[in-house]
Amino acid sequence: MTSIDVRLGTLGDVDDAASVYERSNLARRQGSWPSRAARVAQVRSTLHDAAGHDASWFLIGRDSSEAVAMALVHPFRASGGSGDVIPGAWFLSLIYVLPERWGTGIGGMLLDAMLAEAKRRGCHRIYLWTHEHQNERAHRLYRSRSFAPTGCTMHDDEGQLISEWRFVCEQP
């Protein structure tokens, strides 16, 4: 297993985290990503806003100086994300590892670091949405850390089926 330095991201890590997101998505989508430019710009802006704030935050994973992984977390909100913040609940918005590093344990290290940081921040539950099809690697990772599907599904803005998963940190 590789030794990776995982820490809270700063403004200086935004471009590297956005690059990990972009490279991983390009590989997962086999080079076909119609909304690429707009989505990467949106993620870069969201990472910038999250750097150094308590509400949202992101992690960066580095192998020496190279960024190899990233995760972005927001407070969980009622009403499908548009309602009030639910205290003690977090939403794992993004988690990505460079494609050439898939299968090396970095995703697990990053997810463990995210769970530890969420617990440090008073977490009771963490939610995420993940693609249902051709995503078994991510499903295995989430199951290995005791995430479970909630039964809620919907289609993302590209028409792909996604499902909600939840991790219970502790009983509220």
C-alpha positions as CSV (number, residue, x, y, z in Angstrom):
1,M,0.0,0.0,0.0
2,T,1.2,3.5,-0.9
3,S,1.9,6.1,1.8
4,I,-0.1,9.2,1.0
5,D,-0.2,12.5,2.9
6,V,-3.9,13.4,3.2
7,R,-4.7,16.8,4.7
8,L,-7.3,19.6,4.6
9,G,-7.1,21.5,1.4
10,T,-6.1,25.1,1.1
11,L,-6.4,27.8,-1.6
12,G,-3.0,26.6,-2.9
13,D,-4.5,23.1,-3.5
14,V,-7.6,24.1,-5.5
15,D,-6.0,23.7,-9.0
16,D,-4.5,20.3,-8.1
17,A,-7.7,19.0,-6.6
18,A,-9.7,20.2,-9.7
19,S,-7.1,18.5,-11.9
20,V,-7.5,15.1,-10.0
21,Y,-11.3,15.5,-10.4
22,E,-11.0,16.2,-14.2
23,R,-8.5,13.5,-15.0
24,S,-10.5,10.8,-13.0
25,N,-13.7,11.8,-14.7
26,L,-12.2,11.7,-18.1
27,A,-11.0,8.2,-17.5
28,R,-14.2,7.0,-16.0
29,R,-16.2,8.4,-18.9
30,Q,-13.7,7.0,-21.4
31,G,-12.9,10.5,-22.7
32,S,-16.5,11.5,-23.5
33,W,-17.6,14.2,-21.2
34,P,-19.8,16.8,-22.9
35,S,-20.2,19.2,-19.9
36,R,-16.5,19.0,-19.0
37,A,-15.4,22.6,-19.1
38,A,-18.5,23.9,-17.2
39,R,-18.4,21.2,-14.6
40,V,-14.6,21.6,-13.9
41,A,-15.1,25.4,-13.6
42,Q,-17.9,24.8,-11.2
43,V,-15.8,22.4,-9.1
44,R,-12.8,24.7,-9.1
45,S,-15.1,27.5,-7.8
46,T,-16.6,25.3,-5.1
47,L,-13.2,24.1,-3.9
48,H,-12.0,27.7,-3.8
49,D,-15.0,28.6,-1.6
50,A,-14.4,25.6,0.6
51,A,-10.7,26.3,1.3
52,G,-10.3,27.5,4.8
53,H,-14.0,27.5,5.8
54,D,-15.7,25.5,8.5
55,A,-19.0,25.0,6.5
56,S,-17.6,23.1,3.5
57,W,-14.1,21.6,3.3
58,F,-12.0,19.4,1.1
59,L,-9.1,17.0,1.5
60,I,-6.1,16.6,-0.8
61,G,-4.0,13.5,-1.0
62,R,-0.4,13.8,-2.1
63,D,2.3,11.3,-3.0
64,S,5.4,13.5,-2.5
65,S,4.4,16.7,-4.3
66,E,1.9,15.1,-6.8
67,A,-1.8,15.4,-6.0
68,V,-3.3,12.0,-6.4
69,A,-6.7,12.2,-4.6
70,M,-9.3,14.7,-3.5
71,A,-12.6,14.8,-1.6
72,L,-15.1,17.6,-1.1
73,V,-17.6,17.7,1.8
74,H,-20.5,20.0,2.5
75,P,-23.1,20.3,5.3
76,F,-26.1,18.1,4.5
77,R,-29.2,20.1,3.7
78,A,-32.9,19.1,3.9
79,S,-35.2,19.2,0.9
80,G,-32.8,17.6,-1.6
81,G,-30.0,20.0,-0.8
82,S,-31.9,23.3,-0.9
83,G,-33.2,23.4,2.6
84,D,-31.8,24.1,6.1
85,V,-28.5,22.5,7.2
86,I,-29.1,19.4,9.3
87,P,-26.7,19.6,12.3
88,G,-24.3,16.6,12.5
89,A,-24.9,15.5,8.9
90,W,-22.4,15.9,6.0
91,F,-22.6,15.4,2.3
92,L,-19.6,13.8,0.5
93,S,-20.0,15.7,-2.8
94,L,-16.8,14.4,-4.5
95,I,-14.2,11.8,-4.0
96,Y,-11.6,11.0,-6.7
97,V,-8.3,9.3,-7.2
98,L,-6.1,9.6,-10.3
99,P,-6.9,6.8,-12.7
100,E,-3.4,5.5,-12.8
101,R,-3.5,5.0,-9.0
102,W,-6.9,3.2,-8.9
103,G,-6.7,-0.1,-7.0
104,T,-3.8,1.0,-4.8
105,G,-5.7,1.7,-1.6
106,I,-5.6,5.5,-1.9
107,G,-9.4,5.8,-2.1
108,G,-9.7,4.0,1.2
109,M,-7.1,6.2,2.8
110,L,-8.9,9.3,1.6
111,L,-12.3,8.0,2.7
112,D,-10.9,7.1,6.2
113,A,-9.4,10.6,6.5
114,M,-12.7,12.2,5.4
115,L,-14.6,10.1,8.0
116,A,-12.1,11.1,10.7
117,E,-12.4,14.8,9.9
118,A,-16.2,14.5,9.8
119,K,-16.3,12.8,13.2
120,R,-14.0,15.5,14.5
121,R,-16.6,18.0,13.3
122,G,-19.4,16.3,15.2
123,C,-20.7,14.0,12.5
124,H,-23.7,11.7,13.0
125,R,-24.3,10.8,9.4
126,I,-22.7,11.2,6.0
127,Y,-24.5,11.0,2.7
128,L,-23.3,10.6,-0.9
129,W,-24.8,10.0,-4.3
130,T,-23.0,7.5,-6.6
131,H,-23.7,6.2,-10.1
132,E,-25.4,2.8,-10.1
133,H,-24.0,1.3,-13.3
134,Q,-20.4,0.5,-14.1
135,N,-19.2,1.8,-10.7
136,E,-18.5,-1.4,-8.7
137,R,-15.1,-0.2,-7.6
138,A,-16.7,2.8,-5.8
139,H,-19.5,0.6,-4.4
140,R,-16.9,-1.8,-2.9
141,L,-15.0,1.1,-1.3
142,Y,-18.2,2.5,0.3
143,R,-19.4,-0.9,1.5
144,S,-15.9,-1.5,3.0
145,R,-16.4,1.6,5.2
146,S,-20.0,0.6,6.2
147,F,-21.8,3.0,3.8
148,A,-25.1,1.5,2.6
149,P,-27.7,2.4,0.0
150,T,-30.7,4.2,1.4
151,G,-33.0,3.1,-1.4
152,C,-33.3,6.6,-2.9
153,T,-32.5,6.9,-6.6
154,M,-32.7,9.6,-9.2
155,H,-31.1,10.5,-12.5
156,D,-28.3,13.0,-12.6
157,D,-28.2,16.0,-15.0
158,E,-26.7,13.7,-17.7
159,G,-29.5,11.2,-17.3
160,Q,-27.5,8.5,-15.5
161,L,-29.1,6.6,-12.6
162,I,-27.5,7.5,-9.2
163,S,-28.3,6.2,-5.7
164,E,-28.0,7.7,-2.3
165,W,-25.8,6.0,0.3
166,R,-25.4,6.8,4.0
167,F,-22.8,6.2,6.7
168,V,-23.9,6.4,10.4
169,C,-21.0,7.9,12.5
170,E,-22.8,7.5,15.8
171,Q,-26.3,7.6,17.1
172,P,-27.5,11.2,17.6
